[in-house]
Amino acid sequence: MRRGRPFLTEAEYKILHQLAKSHAEEPDLNPRVRRQRQELYWFILICVGGALRVGEAESVRWCDCEQVTLKNGTDKGEPAVRMLVLGKHSTGGRREDAYVLFGGVYAFKEMLAARPATTQDTDLLFTESHREGMKRLLKDAGLYEYRDPKTGKMLTRDRKSLRPTGITLRLDKGDNLSHRDVAKWARTSVQMVADFYDQAHPEQVAERVAGFRRG
């Protein structure tokens, strides 16, 4: 049976998000630990907000980032951060457009405000891998291990769970978004979205259908 990488539901993501924030704001941390925790918090928001693969996030340099406003049918528009990433299908060092939305925009603005004066435009946006930090955070949140209801097997989440979380949240919360829309945004194929990322539970789908009202 084809299955996607374990993701976080909206409720689980909120728990992780809030715990990462509170860990970063703990008093009396030494400067290095504080910086690592703060960057992990930003890493989570940006990876989910842009559906970034871990390798894509790790490839981004400051010079690859641009704050933009997306036209969304309103006068104000929607703020976003365009990032040029080395994606899964990038060849010859050619980068792909990734658009970071929502909480990821907030995180980037915070990173920009906290950027050290000595930082070069060609420096990487993220200076840490956050492999172990993410593992500890997931364990502290009680979200590291869970039992797959379909197979009964114990699975684990890691940094790579952030991308499917971002995609699944867009599928669940985006109004009238097609798999094609989400696939284009996430730099993947419609088939991959259908086979691996559209992991909504039947009960969640039924609740949305039951709540639908015709005008």
MIPA-250450 format. One record per residue (C-alpha): residue in three letters; z, x, y negated. Coordinates in steps of 0.02 Angstrom, whole numbers. Example, Ala and Ser with C-alpha at 12.3 -4.5 7.8 and 13.67 -1.06 7.14 Angstrom:
2
<node><code>ALA</code><c3>390</c3><c1>615</c1><c2>225</c2></node>
<node><code>SER</code><c3>357</c3><c1>684</c1><c2>53</c2></node>
***
This chain:
215
<node><code>MET</code><c3>0</c3><c1>0</c1><c2>0</c2></node>
<node><code>ARG</code><c3>-48</c3><c1>70</c1><c2>-170</c2></node>
<node><code>ARG</code><c3>97</c3><c1>78</c1><c2>-290</c2></node>
<node><code>GLY</code><c3>121</c3><c1>149</c1><c2>-462</c2></node>
<node><code>ARG</code><c3>254</c3><c1>270</c1><c2>-520</c2></node>
<node><code>PRO</code><c3>425</c3><c1>189</c1><c2>-546</c2></node>
<node><code>PHE</code><c3>443</c3><c1>117</c1><c2>-721</c2></node>
<node><code>LEU</code><c3>582</c3><c1>40</c1><c2>-825</c2></node>
<node><code>THR</code><c3>591</c3><c1>-144</c1><c2>-867</c2></node>
<node><code>GLU</code><c3>617</c3><c1>-192</c1><c2>-1048</c2></node>
<node><code>ALA</code><c3>805</c3><c1>-216</c1><c2>-1019</c2></node>
<node><code>GLU</code><c3>819</c3><c1>-49</c1><c2>-928</c2></node>
<node><code>TYR</code><c3>721</c3><c1>40</c1><c2>-1064</c2></node>
<node><code>LYS</code><c3>838</c3><c1>-28</c1><c2>-1196</c2></node>
<node><code>ILE</code><c3>986</c3><c1>43</c1><c2>-1099</c2></node>
<node><code>LEU</code><c3>903</c3><c1>214</c1><c2>-1085</c2></node>
<node><code>HIS</code><c3>849</c3><c1>211</c1><c2>-1268</c2></node>
<node><code>GLN</code><c3>1024</c3><c1>170</c1><c2>-1331</c2></node>
<node><code>LEU</code><c3>1108</c3><c1>296</c1><c2>-1218</c2></node>
<node><code>ALA</code><c3>990</c3><c1>435</c1><c2>-1274</c2></node>
<node><code>LYS</code><c3>1027</c3><c1>391</c1><c2>-1455</c2></node>
<node><code>SER</code><c3>1215</c3><c1>388</c1><c2>-1430</c2></node>
<node><code>HIS</code><c3>1212</c3><c1>554</c1><c2>-1335</c2></node>
<node><code>ALA</code><c3>1117</c3><c1>635</c1><c2>-1478</c2></node>
<node><code>GLU</code><c3>1244</c3><c1>570</c1><c2>-1603</c2></node>
<node><code>GLU</code><c3>1401</c3><c1>627</c1><c2>-1511</c2></node>
<node><code>PRO</code><c3>1519</c3><c1>726</c1><c2>-1624</c2></node>
<node><code>ASP</code><c3>1564</c3><c1>910</c1><c2>-1599</c2></node>
<node><code>LEU</code><c3>1406</c3><c1>958</c1><c2>-1504</c2></node>
<node><code>ASN</code><c3>1350</c3><c1>1137</c1><c2>-1520</c2></node>
<node><code>PRO</code><c3>1187</c3><c1>1155</c1><c2>-1619</c2></node>
<node><code>ARG</code><c3>1077</c3><c1>1193</c1><c2>-1468</c2></node>
<node><code>VAL</code><c3>1139</c3><c1>1044</c1><c2>-1366</c2></node>
<node><code>ARG</code><c3>1122</c3><c1>930</c1><c2>-1517</c2></node>
<node><code>ARG</code><c3>943</c3><c1>987</c1><c2>-1545</c2></node>
<node><code>GLN</code><c3>899</c3><c1>963</c1><c2>-1361</c2></node>
<node><code>ARG</code><c3>972</c3><c1>789</c1><c2>-1354</c2></node>
<node><code>GLN</code><c3>891</c3><c1>738</c1><c2>-1518</c2></node>
<node><code>GLU</code><c3>722</c3><c1>800</c1><c2>-1459</c2></node>
<node><code>LEU</code><c3>742</c3><c1>710</c1><c2>-1293</c2></node>
<node><code>TYR</code><c3>774</c3><c1>548</c1><c2>-1387</c2></node>
<node><code>TRP</code><c3>615</c3><c1>574</c1><c2>-1488</c2></node>
<node><code>PHE</code><c3>520</c3><c1>624</c1><c2>-1331</c2></node>
<node><code>ILE</code><c3>567</c3><c1>460</c1><c2>-1247</c2></node>
<node><code>LEU</code><c3>515</c3><c1>353</c1><c2>-1396</c2></node>
<node><code>ILE</code><c3>350</c3><c1>443</c1><c2>-1421</c2></node>
<node><code>CYS</code><c3>301</c3><c1>446</c1><c2>-1236</c2></node>
<node><code>VAL</code><c3>335</c3><c1>260</c1><c2>-1219</c2></node>
<node><code>GLY</code><c3>261</c3><c1>216</c1><c2>-1389</c2></node>
<node><code>GLY</code><c3>100</c3><c1>308</c1><c2>-1349</c2></node>
<node><code>ALA</code><c3>97</c3><c1>291</c1><c2>-1158</c2></node>
<node><code>LEU</code><c3>85</c3><c1>480</c1><c2>-1153</c2></node>
<node><code>ARG</code><c3>79</c3><c1>580</c1><c2>-993</c2></node>
<node><code>VAL</code><c3>207</c3><c1>719</c1><c2>-989</c2></node>
<node><code>GLY</code><c3>70</c3><c1>850</c1><c2>-1001</c2></node>
<node><code>GLU</code><c3>-7</c3><c1>760</c1><c2>-1149</c2></node>
<node><code>ALA</code><c3>159</c3><c1>757</c1><c2>-1243</c2></node>
<node><code>GLU</code><c3>187</c3><c1>941</c1><c2>-1205</c2></node>
<node><code>SER</code><c3>14</c3><c1>985</c1><c2>-1272</c2></node>
<node><code>VAL</code><c3>35</c3><c1>908</c1><c2>-1445</c2></node>
<node><code>ARG</code><c3>48</c3><c1>1026</c1><c2>-1594</c2></node>
<node><code>TRP</code><c3>99</c3><c1>978</c1><c2>-1769</c2></node>
<node><code>CYS</code><c3>-81</c3><c1>998</c1><c2>-1827</c2></node>
<node><code>ASP</code><c3>-134</c3><c1>868</c1><c2>-1697</c2></node>
<node><code>CYS</code><c3>-32</c3><c1>730</c1><c2>-1781</c2></node>
<node><code>GLU</code><c3>-85</c3><c1>611</c1><c2>-1919</c2></node>
<node><code>GLN</code><c3>5</c3><c1>458</c1><c2>-1984</c2></node>
<node><code>VAL</code><c3>-117</c3><c1>313</c1><c2>-1998</c2></node>
<node><code>THR</code><c3>-117</c3><c1>125</c1><c2>-2028</c2></node>
<node><code>LEU</code><c3>-206</c3><c1>16</c1><c2>-1901</c2></node>
<node><code>LYS</code><c3>-291</c3><c1>-141</c1><c2>-1962</c2></node>
<node><code>ASN</code><c3>-215</c3><c1>-284</c1><c2>-1866</c2></node>
<node><code>GLY</code><c3>-271</c3><c1>-435</c1><c2>-1965</c2></node>
<node><code>THR</code><c3>-133</c3><c1>-422</c1><c2>-2094</c2></node>
<node><code>ASP</code><c3>-132</c3><c1>-350</c1><c2>-2270</c2></node>
<node><code>LYS</code><c3>3</c3><c1>-226</c1><c2>-2224</c2></node>
<node><code>GLY</code><c3>-71</c3><c1>-166</c1><c2>-2059</c2></node>
<node><code>GLU</code><c3>24</c3><c1>-77</c1><c2>-1921</c2></node>
<node><code>PRO</code><c3>88</c3><c1>103</c1><c2>-1941</c2></node>
<node><code>ALA</code><c3>41</c3><c1>223</c1><c2>-1802</c2></node>
<node><code>VAL</code><c3>30</c3><c1>408</c1><c2>-1767</c2></node>
<node><code>ARG</code><c3>-137</c3><c1>475</c1><c2>-1706</c2></node>
<node><code>MET</code><c3>-109</c3><c1>621</c1><c2>-1590</c2></node>
<node><code>LEU</code><c3>-243</c3><c1>733</c1><c2>-1515</c2></node>
<node><code>VAL</code><c3>-188</c3><c1>768</c1><c2>-1337</c2></node>
<node><code>LEU</code><c3>-251</c3><c1>870</c1><c2>-1193</c2></node>
<node><code>GLY</code><c3>-270</c3><c1>726</c1><c2>-1073</c2></node>
<node><code>LYS</code><c3>-294</c3><c1>714</c1><c2>-887</c2></node>
<node><code>HIS</code><c3>-482</c3><c1>711</c1><c2>-908</c2></node>
<node><code>SER</code><c3>-496</c3><c1>835</c1><c2>-1052</c2></node>
<node><code>THR</code><c3>-622</c3><c1>973</c1><c2>-1021</c2></node>
<node><code>GLY</code><c3>-651</c3><c1>1136</c1><c2>-1113</c2></node>
<node><code>GLY</code><c3>-498</c3><c1>1112</c1><c2>-1222</c2></node>
<node><code>ARG</code><c3>-570</c3><c1>953</c1><c2>-1297</c2></node>
<node><code>ARG</code><c3>-431</c3><c1>836</c1><c2>-1350</c2></node>
<node><code>GLU</code><c3>-422</c3><c1>646</c1><c2>-1338</c2></node>
<node><code>ASP</code><c3>-358</c3><c1>519</c1><c2>-1463</c2></node>
<node><code>ALA</code><c3>-188</c3><c1>445</c1><c2>-1425</c2></node>
<node><code>TYR</code><c3>-108</c3><c1>315</c1><c2>-1539</c2></node>
<node><code>VAL</code><c3>81</c3><c1>311</c1><c2>-1541</c2></node>
<node><code>LEU</code><c3>154</c3><c1>144</c1><c2>-1594</c2></node>
<node><code>PHE</code><c3>318</c3><c1>55</c1><c2>-1633</c2></node>
<node><code>GLY</code><c3>474</c3><c1>161</c1><c2>-1597</c2></node>
<node><code>GLY</code><c3>365</c3><c1>314</c1><c2>-1574</c2></node>
<node><code>VAL</code><c3>315</c3><c1>304</c1><c2>-1758</c2></node>
<node><code>TYR</code><c3>499</c3><c1>301</c1><c2>-1809</c2></node>
<node><code>ALA</code><c3>533</c3><c1>452</c1><c2>-1696</c2></node>
<node><code>PHE</code><c3>388</c3><c1>552</c1><c2>-1769</c2></node>
<node><code>LYS</code><c3>446</c3><c1>517</c1><c2>-1947</c2></node>
<node><code>GLU</code><c3>620</c3><c1>578</c1><c2>-1900</c2></node>
<node><code>MET</code><c3>546</c3><c1>735</c1><c2>-1821</c2></node>
<node><code>LEU</code><c3>443</c3><c1>765</c1><c2>-1977</c2></node>
<node><code>ALA</code><c3>596</c3><c1>749</c1><c2>-2089</c2></node>
<node><code>ALA</code><c3>695</c3><c1>868</c1><c2>-1977</c2></node>
<node><code>ARG</code><c3>553</c3><c1>994</c1><c2>-1957</c2></node>
<node><code>PRO</code><c3>616</c3><c1>1170</c1><c2>-1997</c2></node>
<node><code>ALA</code><c3>534</c3><c1>1255</c1><c2>-2145</c2></node>
<node><code>THR</code><c3>480</c3><c1>1399</c1><c2>-2032</c2></node>
<node><code>THR</code><c3>378</c3><c1>1285</c1><c2>-1918</c2></node>
<node><code>GLN</code><c3>192</c3><c1>1324</c1><c2>-1910</c2></node>
<node><code>ASP</code><c3>59</c3><c1>1189</c1><c2>-1896</c2></node>
<node><code>THR</code><c3>3</c3><c1>1265</c1><c2>-1731</c2></node>
<node><code>ASP</code><c3>178</c3><c1>1255</c1><c2>-1656</c2></node>
<node><code>LEU</code><c3>210</c3><c1>1128</c1><c2>-1519</c2></node>
<node><code>LEU</code><c3>289</c3><c1>963</c1><c2>-1568</c2></node>
<node><code>PHE</code><c3>411</c3><c1>973</c1><c2>-1421</c2></node>
<node><code>THR</code><c3>497</c3><c1>1138</c1><c2>-1387</c2></node>
<node><code>GLU</code><c3>585</c3><c1>1085</c1><c2>-1226</c2></node>
<node><code>SER</code><c3>523</c3><c1>1018</c1><c2>-1059</c2></node>
<node><code>HIS</code><c3>667</c3><c1>892</c1><c2>-1047</c2></node>
<node><code>ARG</code><c3>650</c3><c1>885</c1><c2>-858</c2></node>
<node><code>GLU</code><c3>835</c3><c1>909</c1><c2>-822</c2></node>
<node><code>GLY</code><c3>892</c3><c1>820</c1><c2>-980</c2></node>
<node><code>MET</code><c3>795</c3><c1>664</c1><c2>-932</c2></node>
<node><code>LYS</code><c3>863</c3><c1>670</c1><c2>-754</c2></node>
<node><code>ARG</code><c3>1043</c3><c1>680</c1><c2>-818</c2></node>
<node><code>LEU</code><c3>1012</c3><c1>540</c1><c2>-941</c2></node>
<node><code>LEU</code><c3>939</c3><c1>426</c1><c2>-808</c2></node>
<node><code>LYS</code><c3>1089</c3><c1>461</c1><c2>-695</c2></node>
<node><code>ASP</code><c3>1212</c3><c1>427</c1><c2>-835</c2></node>
<node><code>ALA</code><c3>1122</c3><c1>262</c1><c2>-869</c2></node>
<node><code>GLY</code><c3>1126</c3><c1>214</c1><c2>-685</c2></node>
<node><code>LEU</code><c3>936</c3><c1>209</c1><c2>-684</c2></node>
<node><code>TYR</code><c3>891</c3><c1>365</c1><c2>-585</c2></node>
<node><code>GLU</code><c3>886</c3><c1>287</c1><c2>-412</c2></node>
<node><code>TYR</code><c3>841</c3><c1>111</c1><c2>-361</c2></node>
<node><code>ARG</code><c3>788</c3><c1>21</c1><c2>-205</c2></node>
<node><code>ASP</code><c3>608</c3><c1>-38</c1><c2>-197</c2></node>
<node><code>PRO</code><c3>621</c3><c1>-226</c1><c2>-161</c2></node>
<node><code>LYS</code><c3>455</c3><c1>-224</c1><c2>-67</c2></node>
<node><code>THR</code><c3>487</c3><c1>-77</c1><c2>49</c2></node>
<node><code>GLY</code><c3>676</c3><c1>-56</c1><c2>47</c2></node>
<node><code>LYS</code><c3>653</c3><c1>130</c1><c2>10</c2></node>
<node><code>MET</code><c3>755</c3><c1>223</c1><c2>-119</c2></node>
<node><code>LEU</code><c3>648</c3><c1>287</c1><c2>-262</c2></node>
<node><code>THR</code><c3>689</c3><c1>395</c1><c2>-412</c2></node>
<node><code>ARG</code><c3>630</c3><c1>395</c1><c2>-592</c2></node>
<node><code>ASP</code><c3>594</c3><c1>546</c1><c2>-703</c2></node>
<node><code>ARG</code><c3>499</c3><c1>595</c1><c2>-861</c2></node>
<node><code>LYS</code><c3>338</c3><c1>529</c1><c2>-786</c2></node>
<node><code>SER</code><c3>413</c3><c1>354</c1><c2>-782</c2></node>
<node><code>LEU</code><c3>397</c3><c1>342</c1><c2>-971</c2></node>
<node><code>ARG</code><c3>208</c3><c1>319</c1><c2>-971</c2></node>
<node><code>PRO</code><c3>205</c3><c1>171</c1><c2>-849</c2></node>
<node><code>THR</code><c3>352</c3><c1>99</c1><c2>-946</c2></node>
<node><code>GLY</code><c3>249</c3><c1>102</c1><c2>-1106</c2></node>
<node><code>ILE</code><c3>97</c3><c1>26</c1><c2>-1021</c2></node>
<node><code>THR</code><c3>197</c3><c1>-109</c1><c2>-932</c2></node>
<node><code>LEU</code><c3>286</c3><c1>-158</c1><c2>-1093</c2></node>
<node><code>ARG</code><c3>118</c3><c1>-179</c1><c2>-1180</c2></node>
<node><code>LEU</code><c3>53</c3><c1>-285</c1><c2>-1037</c2></node>
<node><code>ASP</code><c3>209</c3><c1>-392</c1><c2>-1042</c2></node>
<node><code>LYS</code><c3>231</c3><c1>-409</c1><c2>-1229</c2></node>
<node><code>GLY</code><c3>56</c3><c1>-393</c1><c2>-1302</c2></node>
<node><code>ASP</code><c3>-20</c3><c1>-559</c1><c2>-1353</c2></node>
<node><code>ASN</code><c3>-190</c3><c1>-586</c1><c2>-1272</c2></node>
<node><code>LEU</code><c3>-210</c3><c1>-403</c1><c2>-1224</c2></node>
<node><code>SER</code><c3>-335</c3><c1>-374</c1><c2>-1085</c2></node>
<node><code>HIS</code><c3>-325</c3><c1>-235</c1><c2>-956</c2></node>
<node><code>ARG</code><c3>-475</c3><c1>-160</c1><c2>-1046</c2></node>
<node><code>ASP</code><c3>-378</c3><c1>-151</c1><c2>-1210</c2></node>
<node><code>VAL</code><c3>-229</c3><c1>-69</c1><c2>-1127</c2></node>
<node><code>ALA</code><c3>-338</c3><c1>50</c1><c2>-1027</c2></node>
<node><code>LYS</code><c3>-428</c3><c1>111</c1><c2>-1183</c2></node>
<node><code>TRP</code><c3>-264</c3><c1>136</c1><c2>-1275</c2></node>
<node><code>ALA</code><c3>-184</c3><c1>228</c1><c2>-1128</c2></node>
<node><code>ARG</code><c3>-337</c3><c1>339</c1><c2>-1092</c2></node>
<node><code>THR</code><c3>-363</c3><c1>276</c1><c2>-916</c2></node>
<node><code>SER</code><c3>-472</c3><c1>153</c1><c2>-820</c2></node>
<node><code>VAL</code><c3>-457</c3><c1>-35</c1><c2>-803</c2></node>
<node><code>GLN</code><c3>-442</c3><c1>-11</c1><c2>-615</c2></node>
<node><code>MET</code><c3>-295</c3><c1>108</c1><c2>-636</c2></node>
<node><code>VAL</code><c3>-207</c3><c1>-17</c1><c2>-750</c2></node>
<node><code>ALA</code><c3>-234</c3><c1>-157</c1><c2>-625</c2></node>
<node><code>ASP</code><c3>-186</c3><c1>-55</c1><c2>-471</c2></node>
<node><code>PHE</code><c3>-43</c3><c1>52</c1><c2>-533</c2></node>
<node><code>TYR</code><c3>24</c3><c1>-3</c1><c2>-702</c2></node>
<node><code>ASP</code><c3>24</c3><c1>-193</c1><c2>-697</c2></node>
<node><code>GLN</code><c3>189</c3><c1>-200</c1><c2>-604</c2></node>
<node><code>ALA</code><c3>261</c3><c1>-360</c1><c2>-674</c2></node>
<node><code>HIS</code><c3>372</c3><c1>-455</c1><c2>-553</c2></node>
<node><code>PRO</code><c3>305</c3><c1>-627</c1><c2>-502</c2></node>
<node><code>GLU</code><c3>462</c3><c1>-710</c1><c2>-571</c2></node>
<node><code>GLN</code><c3>434</c3><c1>-631</c1><c2>-743</c2></node>
<node><code>VAL</code><c3>254</c3><c1>-691</c1><c2>-743</c2></node>
<node><code>ALA</code><c3>308</c3><c1>-866</c1><c2>-691</c2></node>
<node><code>GLU</code><c3>434</c3><c1>-871</c1><c2>-834</c2></node>
<node><code>ARG</code><c3>299</c3><c1>-827</c1><c2>-961</c2></node>
<node><code>VAL</code><c3>179</c3><c1>-955</c1><c2>-887</c2></node>
<node><code>ALA</code><c3>315</c3><c1>-1088</c1><c2>-889</c2></node>
<node><code>GLY</code><c3>351</c3><c1>-1048</c1><c2>-1071</c2></node>
<node><code>PHE</code><c3>169</c3><c1>-1067</c1><c2>-1123</c2></node>
<node><code>ARG</code><c3>129</c3><c1>-1218</c1><c2>-1230</c2></node>
<node><code>ARG</code><c3>-43</c3><c1>-1277</c1><c2>-1279</c2></node>
<node><code>GLY</code><c3>-66</c3><c1>-1310</c1><c2>-1464</c2></node>
***
